[in-house]
Amino acid sequence: MPKLLRVDGIEDDNWQFITTDDEGELPTGSVLVPVKKWLEHREQWRTRGDIGIWLDGDQDPDCIALDIPHFNVIAIRFVDFADGRGFSLASLLRERFGFVGELRATGQILREQLFYLKRCGFDSFQLPHEVDLEAARASLYEFTVTYQTACASH
């Protein structure tokens, strides 16, 4: 089972990541679906309770604003590590939309970005399997002095 780095430790990742290409019925268990699929099926999925959503960093969260209370997990997929829009999206979800559930960073993220991702409101990180998760966890706390405010409550 894949592992997930959280602000407070490392654990098994029980969420299945569904892509836009996946067809048919959703599998049983906890799933993360793309915004497009959610918008197409939200009426039938809204009561399921084990569905999270994922967005790319360039997607506008306004299209899911009324649905945000239904999600326990929202993932933001970084298509390119150099694209910082996911940082801003995380801040928007926490501050403007009031999302209090798990905010997960996934995709092309680097260990060097984890401290800053955490400050923008992320509290879990889906990293490539070759990354040393203990070393990555230590990087969440590398800096002790900051100059900006943060969205993170940890």
C-alpha positions as CSV (number, residue, x, y, z in Angstrom):
1,M,0.0,0.0,0.0
2,P,1.3,3.5,-0.8
3,K,2.4,5.7,2.0
4,L,1.2,9.2,2.8
5,L,3.3,11.9,4.5
6,R,1.2,13.9,7.0
7,V,2.3,16.8,9.1
8,D,2.0,14.5,12.2
9,G,3.5,11.3,10.7
10,I,3.5,8.7,8.0
11,E,0.7,6.4,7.3
12,D,-0.9,4.2,4.7
13,D,-2.7,6.0,1.9
14,N,-6.2,4.5,1.8
15,W,-7.5,6.9,-0.9
16,Q,-7.7,5.7,-4.6
17,F,-6.8,8.4,-7.1
18,I,-9.3,8.3,-10.0
19,T,-8.2,10.0,-13.3
20,T,-10.3,11.7,-15.9
21,D,-9.7,8.7,-18.2
22,D,-11.2,6.2,-15.7
23,E,-14.5,4.9,-17.0
24,G,-17.4,3.1,-15.3
25,E,-18.6,2.9,-11.7
26,L,-16.4,4.2,-8.9
27,P,-14.6,1.5,-6.9
28,T,-15.7,0.9,-3.3
29,G,-13.7,2.6,-0.6
30,S,-12.4,6.1,-0.4
31,V,-11.7,7.8,-3.8
32,L,-10.4,11.1,-5.0
33,V,-12.2,12.1,-8.2
34,P,-11.3,15.0,-10.7
35,V,-13.5,18.1,-10.6
36,K,-14.9,17.3,-14.1
37,K,-16.2,13.9,-12.9
38,W,-17.6,15.4,-9.7
39,L,-19.5,18.0,-11.6
40,E,-21.0,15.3,-13.9
41,H,-22.1,13.0,-11.0
42,R,-22.4,15.1,-7.9
43,E,-26.1,14.5,-7.4
44,Q,-25.6,10.7,-7.1
45,W,-22.3,10.9,-5.3
46,R,-23.0,13.7,-2.8
47,T,-24.4,11.3,-0.1
48,R,-21.7,8.7,-0.5
49,G,-19.4,10.2,2.1
50,D,-16.1,8.6,1.0
51,I,-15.5,10.8,-2.1
52,G,-12.8,13.5,-2.1
53,I,-11.9,15.7,-5.0
54,W,-8.7,16.7,-6.8
55,L,-8.0,19.8,-8.7
56,D,-5.1,20.9,-10.9
57,G,-3.4,24.1,-9.7
58,D,-4.9,26.1,-12.6
59,Q,-8.5,25.2,-11.8
60,D,-11.0,27.7,-10.3
61,P,-12.5,26.4,-7.0
62,D,-15.6,28.6,-7.5
63,C,-17.2,25.7,-9.4
64,I,-17.2,23.5,-6.3
65,A,-17.7,26.3,-3.7
66,L,-21.1,25.0,-2.5
67,D,-19.8,21.4,-2.4
68,I,-16.7,22.0,-0.3
69,P,-18.5,21.0,3.0
70,H,-19.1,17.5,1.5
71,F,-15.4,16.7,1.2
72,N,-13.2,15.3,3.8
73,V,-10.2,15.4,1.4
74,I,-9.3,17.9,-1.3
75,A,-6.1,17.2,-3.3
76,I,-4.3,19.7,-5.4
77,R,-2.3,18.1,-8.2
78,F,0.9,19.9,-9.2
79,V,1.5,19.2,-12.9
80,D,4.9,20.9,-12.8
81,F,7.0,21.6,-9.6
82,A,7.7,25.1,-10.9
83,D,4.0,26.1,-11.2
84,G,3.1,27.9,-8.0
85,R,-0.7,28.2,-8.6
86,G,-1.3,25.2,-6.3
87,F,0.1,27.2,-3.4
88,S,-2.4,30.0,-4.0
89,L,-5.2,27.5,-4.5
90,A,-4.5,25.9,-1.1
91,S,-4.6,29.3,0.6
92,L,-7.9,30.1,-1.1
93,L,-9.5,26.9,-0.1
94,R,-8.5,27.4,3.6
95,E,-9.1,31.2,3.9
96,R,-11.9,32.1,1.5
97,F,-13.8,28.9,1.2
98,G,-13.2,27.8,4.9
99,F,-12.1,24.2,4.1
100,V,-11.1,22.5,7.3
101,G,-10.6,18.9,6.0
102,E,-7.4,17.2,4.8
103,L,-5.7,19.3,2.1
104,R,-3.3,17.1,0.1
105,A,-0.5,18.0,-2.3
106,T,0.1,15.5,-5.0
107,G,1.9,15.3,-8.4
108,Q,5.2,17.0,-9.1
109,I,6.3,18.3,-5.7
110,L,9.7,18.5,-4.3
111,R,11.0,17.8,-0.8
112,E,12.3,21.4,-0.8
113,Q,8.8,22.7,-1.2
114,L,7.2,20.9,1.7
115,F,7.8,23.5,4.4
116,Y,6.1,26.2,2.2
117,L,3.3,23.9,1.1
118,K,2.5,23.3,4.8
119,R,2.4,27.1,5.4
120,C,-0.1,27.5,2.6
121,G,-2.5,25.0,4.3
122,F,-1.5,21.6,3.1
123,D,-1.4,18.9,5.8
124,S,-0.7,15.8,3.7
125,F,1.6,15.0,0.9
126,Q,1.6,12.2,-1.7
127,L,5.2,11.9,-2.7
128,P,6.8,9.6,-5.3
129,H,7.7,6.1,-3.9
130,E,11.4,6.7,-4.1
131,V,11.4,9.7,-1.7
132,D,12.6,9.0,1.8
133,L,9.5,9.9,3.8
134,E,11.4,10.3,7.1
135,A,13.8,12.9,5.6
136,A,10.8,14.6,3.9
137,R,9.0,14.8,7.2
138,A,12.0,16.5,8.8
139,S,11.9,19.1,6.0
140,L,8.5,20.2,7.2
141,Y,10.2,21.7,10.2
142,E,13.6,22.9,8.7
143,F,13.0,26.6,9.4
144,T,12.2,28.1,12.8
145,V,11.8,31.7,11.8
146,T,9.2,33.0,9.2
147,Y,8.4,36.4,8.0
148,Q,4.9,35.9,6.5
149,T,1.7,34.8,8.0
150,A,0.5,31.3,7.2
151,C,-2.7,29.5,6.5
152,A,-1.5,26.4,8.4
153,S,-2.7,25.7,11.9
154,H,0.1,23.3,12.7
